[in-house]
Amino acid sequence: PRRSKEFKRPAGGITTDTVLLILFGLLAFGIVLLFVGIQVYSARALDMDKIKHLREYKPIMKIHTRALGWRYIDPVTGGEIGFPSKVSTKLENAYLKLWLGKGEALFKFDWESSNYTADFSLLRLYENSAGAQGVIVRVLDAMTIILDHSAASEDHFYVDRNIKIVGTPAGSEARMLGQERKVVAYAGGGRECKVEPTFLPAVVPGCTYQIGGRRGVAYRQLLPPGLEKEESAAFQIEAPPPQSQNRRYKEWRDKAKTVSEARIKLETHFPRAGQLPPTTILNIDQLMELQHTKEAREEMVRKTKALHHKSLGREDDKGISHFSGGELRRWQAEMHNEYMAIEGEKREIQKADKQRIEKSKEERKLRIDNEQVIVDEAFRSELFGPGSSTKVLSEIGVVSTKASPFFNQRTASSASSGSAGSMANLLKKRRAKNIGDSEVYDEVAV
């Protein structure tokens, strides 16, 4: 018998389908891995571009890496020491509102059981010395008193401070209490104090006095937020002149304000939580002030223009005109334009009259067809103006070619001798026989 052919699989081998499946799986995995790599590389490249852009156009300052606030330079170590947040907030508000806003450079505040004065014009911090309180033991005159032994023994120690009477003995005059004067001289050995102006009424021994504190001589350099110690050195200015020299001191204050406005570009004033930044509040106030100033200026200009326009070309009681050169030129131009308009109207009227006269003449020539009318016109013209009938005859086409002695006779009798019938007959004769003009003029004259 014949055997059928059958396909036999190899025992334990890998088929073609399995190989293809493995290849397609590896290809899909490679595509996925390539896609993920492209995404990671794109994200990394985008981050690098952002960093490059920030570094090139918006550099990240080192000051952003630490807390911002007011600081001062330790005079011993030269390091930067930050103020507590409450003190820094006080300095921030005083710096922006008082110094930059109103021009008040000095600001007093308490810190660590001491009193300090911040001078923003020089960016310096002074510690105020404590005041003194005691009893007046002797009165030399209305300006000189002797203090008790609790007062300082150093000469000139209380000079330029204020002394105030805070207590009086029983039975003393009530007006003594509360008087405050300036100390102009102090002798520490005898505790002798001289004031100006004089006490009025004069104080008596036993009165209690109080002398205010004084700003110290030593200072610490202040650093606003965002300003580095090295950068602040570029904005140092000279010491101020005495306040008694008003003009020089004012010029120095203006210079200090200009330096502060230039320095603030390097400073960083961030807002507190839930509040607008102080710089924003300051700018809003300045913008509102500028807007009010602009509106007031525009209103003043508008009123001034209205007043000038109202009094344009006129004089007041003192004979003074109230308009400028530009307004005078405009007024002259308006007057010239008005004059030219009137002249133009006159020329138009004259032109219309001339056209009307010319038209009437043309119509008159066309109307004078009746010989009787022509005769009457020539007779009337010759009657009131001897020799003028020539013009009347020329208008109807009769032109004189030569002078006629008979026609030039200017007498009333010659003017009245003509009649309407003879004039008409002569015209008919001329038209019928074509007689010359000179003969017609001679016959009319006769």
Secondary structure as GFF3:
##gff-version 3
##sequence-region A 1 446
A	DSSP	alpha_helix	16	57	.	.	.	ID=ss1
A	DSSP	three_ten_helix	62	65	.	.	.	ID=ss2
A	DSSP	beta_strand	71	73	.	.	.	ID=ss3
A	DSSP	beta_strand	80	82	.	.	.	ID=ss4
A	DSSP	alpha_helix	85	93	.	.	.	ID=ss5
A	DSSP	pi_helix	94	102	.	.	.	ID=ss6
A	DSSP	beta_strand	106	111	.	.	.	ID=ss7
A	DSSP	beta_strand	114	119	.	.	.	ID=ss8
A	DSSP	beta_strand	124	129	.	.	.	ID=ss9
A	DSSP	beta_strand	132	139	.	.	.	ID=ss10
A	DSSP	beta_strand	144	147	.	.	.	ID=ss11
A	DSSP	beta_strand	162	167	.	.	.	ID=ss12
A	DSSP	three_ten_helix	174	176	.	.	.	ID=ss13
A	DSSP	beta_strand	180	187	.	.	.	ID=ss14
A	DSSP	beta_strand	192	196	.	.	.	ID=ss15
A	DSSP	beta_strand	208	211	.	.	.	ID=ss16
A	DSSP	beta_strand	214	223	.	.	.	ID=ss17
A	DSSP	alpha_helix	229	232	.	.	.	ID=ss18
A	DSSP	three_ten_helix	233	235	.	.	.	ID=ss19
A	DSSP	alpha_helix	246	263	.	.	.	ID=ss20
A	DSSP	three_ten_helix	264	266	.	.	.	ID=ss21
A	DSSP	alpha_helix	278	310	.	.	.	ID=ss22
A	DSSP	alpha_helix	325	367	.	.	.	ID=ss23
A	DSSP	alpha_helix	371	384	.	.	.	ID=ss24
A	DSSP	alpha_helix	389	395	.	.	.	ID=ss25
A	DSSP	alpha_helix	412	417	.	.	.	ID=ss26
A	DSSP	alpha_helix	420	433	.	.	.	ID=ss27
A	DSSP	alpha_helix	437	445	.	.	.	ID=ss28
###
